[in-house]
Amino acid sequence: MSKVLSETKFKFIVLLAIVCQLLNTSCTKQVYRESTFQNIKSHSETNKLEIFLNSGTEKKINTRNTSADEIILTARKYIGVPHCMGGTTMKCIDCSGLLVAVFAKHGIILPHNSEEQARYGEIISEMKKLIKGDLVFFIRSYKTHNFITHSGIYLGNDKFIHTSSKSGVTITSLSDPWWKERFIFGTRVLE
């Protein structure tokens, strides 16, 4: 799907916003937010996004005044650690485990699940608005019932650190076509 909304989808969003106003409900903001997400490719994914957004997002987390530079410095120490599902150590680690381990070193507790991690912080739907230290989330990286399937930490300059099943902890460009078409949003947890 292109970055520009299709004419049909745009008309649907406008119609839904009008219906919300007529019914005097507060769904207009939600409609706008959902229209800004890129890479939704099917009705099923739209439904999964809606369920995700309606089941609790943008939760606050105590980051203990930790800076993005501190988080990134800690994350870089894991480069080269091999991938293993469920891992959170220097022996082996998975994508959400990397976030768990890095943030834990600074006394910040995150759940060990990418979809649950995505519930924390302010949602940033556009790649160009990401800043160092933001968490980045992806869909369709492997088959699962979860909507969000992968997580990482944005380093700035179009790069993010994450755990790849092939390369272990590595740094990748968000412009890489495989990741770019799977990016769903970032979250800003650091102040």
N, C-alpha and C positions, 0 to 999 in steps of 0.2 A: 504494500500500500504506500502510495506516495505521501510525503510530508503534508501536502495540501489535502484538505478534506475533500472527498468526492462530493459532487453536487447533491446526490441522493442522501448521503450521510449528513451533510450540512442542513438540508431541508428537514430531515428527521429531528435533528438537534433543535432547530428553531421551532418546529411544531411542538416538540416536547416541552420546551421552555414556555411557550404560550399556554399549553395545557396546565403546566405547573402554576402559572400566574392566575389562570382562570379558577383553578381549584384552591388558590391561596395557600400553596405549599411552598416549602423552601428548597425545592429540588433544582432550581435554576443554577445555583453555584455548582452542584454536583454534575449537572449536565455539561456545564462549561468545563469542569475539571476533566471529565471523562473524554471530552472531545479533544483535549490537548495531548493525550497519550498517543504515542506513535507505535507502530508495529503490531497493532491488533489486526489479525487477519481473518477472523471468522466470528460468526454469531456466538459460538461457544466461548471464544476468548473474551468477547464483550461481556457475556454473562459471568464468566469467572472474575473479570475485573470488577464488575458491579458487586458481586458477592464479597470479594476481597475488600473493596472500599467501604462497604456497608457493615463489615464485621470488625471494625476498629482499626483506625490508622492514625498517624501523626501523634503517637503517644510520646510523652515526655520521658526523658532519661537523664539521670544525674551524671554528667560527664566530668564532674570534679575539676572544672576549668582546664581540662586537658586540651592542648593545642593540636591542630592538624599536623604540624611538623613532628610532634612527639609520637602521634599515632603512626605516621608514615615511617619514621625512623625505626620504630618497633616492628612494623610490618616487613620492612626490607630485610630484617634479620632472618626471616623465614624463606627468603628466595632460595629455590633449589630443593626445599623439603618435598619429598614425594607425596603424591596423593594417596589417600585411602579413605573410604567412606566411614564417617564417624570419628575420624582422627582430629585431635586438638593439640598435638605435641610436635616437637622438632623431629620425632621419628617418622611421623606421617600425619597428614592433615587434609581435611576437605575444605570446600569453599566457605561454608558457614563456620566451620571450626577455626579457620584463619581469623575471622572477625572476632569470634569468641576469645581466642587466645590473645590476640593483639590488645583488644579492649580490656581484658581481664588484667593484663600487666599494669594497667592504669586504674584498677579498681572499679571498672565499669562492666556491669553484667549485661550481656546480651544472650538471647536464647540461641540454641544450637540448631537453627533451622532458617534457611534463607527467607522463606515466606513470613515467618514470625519476626525475623529481624527487620523486614520491610515495613513493619507496623510502627517503627520508632523513627521520630524525626519528621521534619517538614518535608512533604513530597515536592520534588523538583522534577517536573515532567520533561523539561528540555535539556538535552545534553549541553548546549552552549551556556547554560546557566549554572552548571556544576562548578564547585570550587574544591580546592584541596581538602581532603578529609571527609568529603561526602561519601556515603555508601551508595553503591550502584547495584541495580538489580536487573535480572534478565529472565525471560520466559523461553520455553521450548529448548532448553539446553540438553535435556534428556527426558525420557518418558516417565511421567509420574502423574498422580492425581493433583498435585499442587500446581497452582498458577505460577508462582515465583519459583524458579528452579536453580538460580545461581546468584551469588553475591560477590562483591569485591569492594575495594576502597579506591576512590578516585585520587590520583596523584597530581593532577593538573596537567596542562599541555597535552590533552587528549589521551592520557595513559591511566590505566588502573592496574592494581595489584590484586591477584586472585589465585586460586588453586585450580590448575588445569588437570584433567585426568591423565593427560599424556606427559605434561612437562612439570607437574608439581607446582609449587608456588612460583609465579612468573609475573612479568609485567607485559601488558598487551595494550594495543591502541584501541580506543573505542571506535575508531574509523575502520578497523578490520571488518570487512563485510559480514562475516559470520556473527560477530558480536553486535555490530551496529543494527542488524535486522532483528536481534533478540532483546535489545535494550528496552526496558519498559519505563523505568524512572530511577531517580536517585532520591536519597533522603539526607537531610542536613541534621545531624545529631549534635555536632559540635557547635558551640556558640562563638 
